[in-house]
Amino acid sequence: MEVPTKEQVFEKYMKLLEKKGYLKDVPEEEKEEKVNKAKKYFEEHYNSLERFPAVKIPKTNEEVTEEKKNEAESHKAKGNDLFTKKDYATAICEYSRAIECDPFNHIYYSNRSACYCYLNNDELAVRDGEKCVELCPTFAKGYSRLSAALMKMGKLQEAKEAIDKALSIEPENQNYLNSKMDILDELSKVGVKEEVKEKPKEETTETQNQPRQEPNQQQGGFASLLNNLMSNPAIQQMAQSMMSNPAMMNMAQSMMNNPEMMNMAQNMMSGQGSMSDLLNNPQLRHMAQQMANTQQQQSEENKPNQNEEI
């Protein structure tokens, strides 16, 4: 931890004075005089200020004393409280102090990564996420937070690899399954755009000369797509969750009896609709949200009573 320079201390001193109303309602022509007066007072008292020694950060786990660990946990608890209040910037300060006391605890990096992510400081979020899983390769939430930051940066393939690692540790975690679905959705959008962009004009001409496929011929493409979807672990888990939940089964039955949904499915099978139309259906989205909420409630009920991480 670097010791602040005299200029940095003065800058902070002036900000505190302004916050307390030192320059409030002061005419512009008098501000310079007030600032000079504050500067003179600062110069007179600066040398008598108590100097805080630089914090000595442990270099090995053995150097982290029990006292340091307790101090780190105290800062983490304050950071967690600030996090719940959505004061992410101040929470980062508390987690950073916890890391200064114990730089080998992966939870502190995980929590700070989440704060950076909420503040859109994605590069630092990735850095802390990587440090977290480096310290504890079996911590699923660390991979999840790393994946979230990577996805925000547009690094979709790396985000997928990270969430896959989280799922390899907690394969039934609905939040991780939902995250993977979001990443796969984004990857499919990129893939479609690249296909259209790279498609040769000659191929378009050849396609125009080919006989038009009948609906039963095009059905194979939909069946292939459906088969690919059902082979996806995330989809399989969602289906299992639905079948074990009576409320979800009732909702699914209601959708099957819905003429609009059936018409949309028939259009897809005849090549007149798209998967995005189906996925954007409000009823289907509502069912997915209900499943996620149910899984979240179950996770909360089974969660150990520990103040380990946020």
C-alpha positions in Angstrom: 0.0 0.0 0.0 1.6 3.3 -1.1 1.9 6.2 1.2 0.0 9.2 -0.3 2.0 12.2 -1.4 1.6 15.7 0.2 -0.4 16.8 -2.9 -2.8 13.9 -2.7 -3.4 14.6 1.0 -4.1 18.3 0.3 -6.5 17.4 -2.5 -8.4 15.1 -0.2 -8.3 17.8 2.5 -9.9 20.3 0.2 -12.6 17.8 -0.9 -13.5 17.2 2.8 -13.7 21.0 3.4 -16.0 21.4 0.3 -18.1 18.5 1.5 -18.6 20.3 4.9 -19.6 23.5 3.0 -16.4 25.5 3.3 -16.9 27.0 -0.2 -20.7 27.0 -0.2 -22.3 30.2 -1.3 -18.9 31.9 -1.5 -18.7 34.5 -4.3 -16.3 33.6 -7.1 -14.0 36.5 -6.4 -13.6 35.3 -2.8 -13.0 31.6 -3.5 -9.3 32.0 -4.2 -8.8 33.8 -0.9 -10.6 31.0 1.0 -8.5 28.3 -0.8 -5.3 30.1 0.0 -6.3 30.4 3.6 -7.0 26.6 3.7 -3.7 25.9 2.0 -1.8 28.0 4.5 -3.5 26.2 7.4 -2.6 22.8 5.8 1.0 23.8 5.3 1.3 24.8 8.9 0.0 21.6 10.2 1.0 19.0 7.6 4.4 18.3 9.2 2.8 17.6 12.6 0.4 15.0 11.1 0.8 11.5 12.3 2.3 9.3 9.6 0.7 5.9 9.1 3.2 3.2 8.3 2.7 1.3 5.0 0.7 -1.9 5.4 2.9 -5.0 5.3 1.1 -7.6 3.2 1.9 -11.2 4.0 3.8 -12.9 1.2 3.0 -16.5 2.3 0.0 -18.1 3.9 2.1 -18.9 6.9 2.6 -15.2 7.5 -1.1 -14.6 8.0 -1.6 -14.6 11.7 -4.9 -15.4 13.5 -5.2 -11.7 14.3 -4.8 -10.8 10.6 -7.5 -13.4 9.7 -9.9 -12.0 12.2 -9.2 -8.5 10.9 -9.8 -9.6 7.3 -13.1 -11.2 8.3 -14.2 -8.0 9.9 -13.5 -6.1 6.7 -15.3 -8.8 4.7 -18.4 -8.5 6.9 -18.5 -4.7 6.4 -18.0 -5.3 2.7 -20.9 -7.7 2.6 -23.2 -5.3 4.4 -22.2 -2.5 1.9 -22.8 -4.9 -1.0 -26.3 -5.6 0.1 -26.9 -1.9 0.2 -25.5 -1.7 -3.4 -22.6 0.6 -2.2 -20.2 -1.4 -4.4 -17.4 1.2 -4.5 -17.1 1.3 -0.7 -17.5 -2.4 -0.5 -14.5 -2.7 -2.8 -12.4 -0.7 -0.3 -13.4 -3.2 2.5 -12.6 -6.3 0.4 -9.3 -4.7 -0.5 -8.5 -4.2 3.1 -9.4 -7.8 3.8 -7.1 -8.9 1.0 -4.3 -6.8 2.5 -4.7 -8.8 5.8 -5.1 -12.2 4.1 -4.3 -12.2 0.4 -4.8 -16.0 0.2 -8.5 -16.1 0.9 -10.4 -16.7 -2.4 -13.7 -15.4 -1.1 -12.4 -11.8 -0.9 -11.4 -11.8 -4.5 -14.7 -13.4 -5.5 -16.7 -10.7 -3.7 -14.6 -7.9 -5.0 -15.0 -9.3 -8.5 -18.8 -9.1 -8.2 -18.5 -5.4 -7.1 -16.3 -4.5 -10.1 -18.7 -6.3 -12.4 -21.6 -4.2 -11.1 -19.6 -1.0 -11.6 -18.8 -2.2 -15.2 -15.1 -2.4 -14.4 -15.0 -5.7 -16.3 -11.2 -6.0 -16.6 -10.6 -5.8 -12.9 -13.6 -8.2 -12.4 -11.9 -10.7 -14.6 -8.6 -10.3 -12.8 -10.1 -10.9 -9.4 -12.1 -13.8 -10.8 -9.0 -15.4 -12.2 -7.2 -14.9 -8.9 -10.1 -16.4 -7.0 -10.1 -19.7 -9.0 -6.4 -19.8 -8.9 -6.5 -19.9 -5.1 -9.4 -22.3 -5.0 -10.0 -24.3 -8.3 -13.0 -26.0 -6.7 -15.0 -22.8 -6.0 -17.8 -22.9 -8.5 -19.0 -19.3 -7.8 -15.6 -18.0 -8.7 -15.9 -19.5 -12.2 -19.4 -18.1 -12.5 -18.3 -14.6 -11.7 -15.4 -14.9 -14.0 -17.7 -16.1 -16.7 -20.1 -13.1 -16.1 -17.2 -10.6 -16.5 -15.9 -12.3 -19.6 -19.3 -12.3 -21.2 -19.7 -8.6 -20.6 -16.4 -8.1 -22.3 -17.7 -10.0 -25.3 -15.3 -12.9 -24.7 -18.1 -15.5 -25.2 -16.0 -18.6 -25.7 -13.9 -17.9 -22.6 -17.1 -17.2 -20.7 -18.5 -20.5 -21.8 -15.4 -22.4 -20.7 -15.6 -20.7 -17.3 -19.3 -21.5 -16.7 -18.6 -25.1 -17.9 -16.1 -25.4 -15.0 -18.7 -24.1 -12.6 -21.2 -26.6 -13.8 -18.6 -29.4 -13.6 -18.5 -28.6 -9.8 -22.2 -27.9 -9.3 -24.0 -29.5 -12.3 -27.5 -28.8 -10.9 -27.1 -25.1 -10.1 -29.9 -23.4 -11.9 -28.2 -20.0 -12.0 -25.2 -21.5 -13.7 -27.4 -23.4 -16.2 -29.3 -20.2 -17.0 -25.9 -18.4 -17.5 -24.8 -21.1 -19.9 -28.1 -20.8 -21.8 -27.5 -17.0 -22.1 -23.9 -17.6 -23.4 -25.1 -20.2 -25.9 -27.8 -17.8 -27.1 -25.2 -15.1 -27.7 -22.8 -17.5 -29.4 -25.6 -18.7 -31.7 -26.4 -15.1 -32.7 -22.7 -14.5 -33.6 -22.6 -17.7 -35.5 -25.7 -16.8 -37.6 -24.3 -13.4 -38.4 -21.0 -14.8 -39.5 -22.7 -17.4 -41.7 -24.7 -14.7 -43.5 -21.7 -12.5 -43.9 -19.4 -15.2 -45.3 -22.0 -16.9 -47.6 -20.8 -16.7 -51.2 -23.1 -15.1 -53.8 -22.7 -18.2 -56.1 -24.3 -20.3 -53.4 -27.3 -18.1 -53.3 -27.7 -18.4 -57.1 -27.4 -22.2 -56.9 -30.0 -22.3 -54.2 -32.4 -20.3 -56.3 -32.0 -23.0 -59.1 -32.8 -25.8 -56.7 -36.3 -27.1 -56.4 -38.2 -25.8 -53.5 -38.3 -28.2 -50.5 -41.6 -29.3 -49.3 -42.5 -28.9 -45.6 -41.9 -32.6 -44.8 -38.4 -32.3 -46.3 -37.6 -29.2 -44.2 -38.8 -31.0 -41.1 -35.5 -32.8 -40.9 -33.7 -29.5 -40.2 -36.0 -28.7 -37.3 -35.7 -32.3 -35.9 -31.9 -31.9 -36.1 -32.1 -28.6 -34.2 -34.4 -30.1 -31.6 -32.1 -33.1 -31.2 -29.1 -30.8 -30.7 -31.0 -28.8 -28.1 -32.1 -31.9 -26.2 -28.5 -33.1 -26.1 -27.5 -29.9 -24.3 -26.9 -30.6 -20.6 -28.5 -27.3 -19.6 -31.7 -28.1 -21.5 -31.7 -31.6 -20.0 -31.5 -30.2 -16.5 -34.3 -27.8 -17.2 -36.5 -30.6 -18.5 -35.7 -32.7 -15.4 -36.6 -29.8 -13.1 -39.9 -29.3 -15.0 -40.9 -33.0 -14.8 -40.2 -33.1 -11.0 -42.3 -29.9 -10.4 -46.2 -30.4 -10.6 -46.7 -26.6 -11.1 -44.3 -26.6 -14.1 -46.0 -29.6 -15.6 -49.4 -27.9 -15.4 -48.0 -24.8 -17.0 -46.4 -26.9 -19.8 -49.8 -28.7 -20.4 -51.5 -25.3 -20.6 -49.0 -24.2 -23.2 -49.6 -27.4 -25.2 -53.3 -26.5 -25.3 -52.6 -23.0 -26.4 -53.4 -22.6 -30.1 -50.9 -19.8 -30.5 -48.0 -22.0 -29.2 -49.1 -24.9 -31.3 -49.4 -22.7 -34.4 -45.9 -21.4 -33.7 -44.5 -24.9 -33.4 -46.2 -26.0 -36.7 -44.7 -23.0 -38.4 -41.2 -24.0 -37.3 -41.7 -27.5 -38.5 -42.8 -26.2 -41.9 -39.8 -23.8 -42.1 -41.9 -20.7 -41.7 -40.9 -19.8 -38.2 -37.7 -19.4 -36.2 -36.4 -20.7 -32.8 -36.0 -17.0 -31.7 -39.8 -16.6 -32.2 -40.4 -19.5 -29.9 -37.9 -18.5 -27.2 -39.3 -14.9 -27.2 -42.8 -16.1 -26.4 -43.9 -14.5 -23.1 -45.4 -17.8 -21.8 -42.3 -19.7 -22.4 -40.2 -17.0 -20.8 -42.5 -16.9 -17.8 -42.2 -20.7 -17.4 -38.4 -20.4 -17.5 -38.5 -17.7 -14.9 -40.8 -19.8 -12.6 -38.3 -22.7 -12.9 -35.4 -20.4 -12.0 -37.3 -19.0 -9.0 -38.2 -22.5 -7.8 -34.6 -23.7 -8.1 -33.4 -20.6 -6.3 -35.8 -21.2 -3.4 -34.6 -24.8 -3.2 -31.0 -23.6 -3.2 -31.7 -21.2 -0.4 -33.4 -23.9 1.7 -30.4 -26.2 1.3 -27.8 -23.5 1.8 -25.6 -23.9 4.9 -25.9 -21.2 7.5 -22.5 -19.7 6.8 -21.5 -16.1 6.2 -18.8 -17.3 3.8 -19.5 -15.3 0.6 -22.1 -13.1 -1.0 
